[in-house]
Amino acid sequence: MTHTGIDELKSYYPGQRYSSGEMERRYEAIRKKLAALDYDCLLVYGQGYNDHANVRYLSDYEQMGFSYVIVPRSGPLTLFYGFTWCHDPTARIMSVIPDVRYIRDRAGEVLADELRKRGLAASRIAVPACTGPAYTIALPPADHFDALRKALPKATFVSEPFFLDEIRMIKSREEIARTERAAAIGDQAMRAVIGAMAEGVTDADLYRAAQRKTMDMGGQWKFAIVGSTPMSKPNLITPYQLPLKRRISRGDIFITEIGTAYGACESLITRPISLGPPTKQYLELFDIARESFNIMYEAMRPGKTERDLWEARTPILKRGLKFQILAHGMSPMEPYLTAEEDLIRPYTLQEGMVISLEPKPYIGEHYTGDGIGMFLSDTVVIEKNGPRDLNKLPMEFFQV
C-alpha cells in the first residue's frame, strides 16, 4: 500500500526543518548548562498545541497530545509522544530525534525504565517548564511524577522553570531568518485583513482572511485575537480570543493581533483599521501607543535592561491612562513587561533577543472589558548596533 499522505509530508516537512548544525548548537548549549549546574539529565514535558514549545525546540515535533524528551548530559535523546498510536508515522517524520516511542499508558513507569537503563536511577534530573507570562505552565501531571518518584526513589528531581527559556531567548541566525519570514507572512496576513474590511463583513470573515493568507504563503497559523466596535460608542479594550459574527458598519474600528510562524519561529503584528475616518479619541490613543512603542524600540540595544523598556509606560501614565502590557519575548515569553510590576523579572538585553513590542493603553475597566483601548505591535530583533523591526508594514492607523 502506498501512503501518499506520508510521502507528501516527507517531501514538505523538511522545507521547514532546522539544519543539523542548528540542532547540535541547541543540544551543546543545554549540555553545557547541565554540567555547569551539576545535573545528569533534563526531562522535558510538553502538551497540546500551545504548551509544547520546549519539546518542539528539541525535536521539531509538532505535538497534539503530551510528550517528553529525555536529554542526558551525554548520549542520544529520546522523544516519547502520548497522542494516539496511529500518529506514529507522522511523529517519526517530524522528529529530528531518531528514537521516537509511544507512551500513552503508564508514562511515569515507562520514563523511569528508560532512565534506569541509562544509569540515571540515582541521578540529579532538571525538570523545566514551558513558561507563560510571569508564571509557569506545562509541568508534568501529578500521576506521572508520582510514578517517577516511586520508581526512582534515589533520583533527585529539581524544578528548573526557566532552564530552557534562558537558552531559547537568544536566537541564532537561522532562527532570526525564519522569524523574519514569519513576520513577512504576518505583514501579508494583515494586508489581507485590510483588503477584506468592508461594510457587512463579520469579525470572523476578517479572521478567516488572515488565516487563509498565512496558509497560502506556507506559514503556520498560530492565532489571532480580533474585535470590532463603533468608534462613536466604543466598548472594546482588548480584542477577543474567538472571532465573533458581529457585522462591520461604517464608523467601526477593527483591531487584530495576528500570530504567524515559520519553522516554529513566531512573529506578532497588530494594527487598528477603521471603516471611515477614525475619531479624535482613537487617533490620540494611537499616537500615545506609537510614542510608547518608539521609546521601547530605541531601548532595544545590547546592555540595556527591562527597566529601560519599562520607561515606555511614561507617555501612557502621564495622560492618566492605564496599560495591560508593554512587551514580551517571542518564544519564550520572557522578558515579559506587564502592568503588574512585581511580576517582572530582571533581564539584560542581548544581541539575538526577539521581542514583541506591544503597548496597550486603555481607558476603563480591564477586568470587565468595559472601555476603549488601543493596541499596536511589531516583532523586533536586537542586533549588535541596535534594533531591527522584522515587520515592514507601516505603523499606521489604516482607514478603509
Buried (B, 14 or more C-beta within 10 A) or exposed (E): EEEEEEEEBEEEBEEBBBEEEBBEBBBEBBBEBBEEEEBBBBBBBBBEEEBBBBBBBBBBBBBBBBBBBBBBBEEEBBBBBBBEEEBBEBBBBBBBBEEBEBBBEEBBBBBBBBBBEBEBBEBBBBBBBBBBBBEBEBBBEEEBBEBBBEBBEEBEBEEBBBBBBBBBBBBBEBBBBBBBBBBBBBBBBBBBBBEBBEEEBBBBBBBBBBBBBBBEBEBBBBBBBBBBBBBEEBEBBBBBEEBEEBBBEEBBBBBBBBBBBBBBBBBBBBBBBBBBEBBEBBBBBBEBBBBBBBBBBBBBBBEBEBEBBBBBBEBBEEEEBBBBBBBBBBBBBBBBBBBEEEEBEEBEBEBBBBBBBBBBBBBBEBEEBEBBBBBBBBBBBBBEEBBBBBBEBEBEBBBB
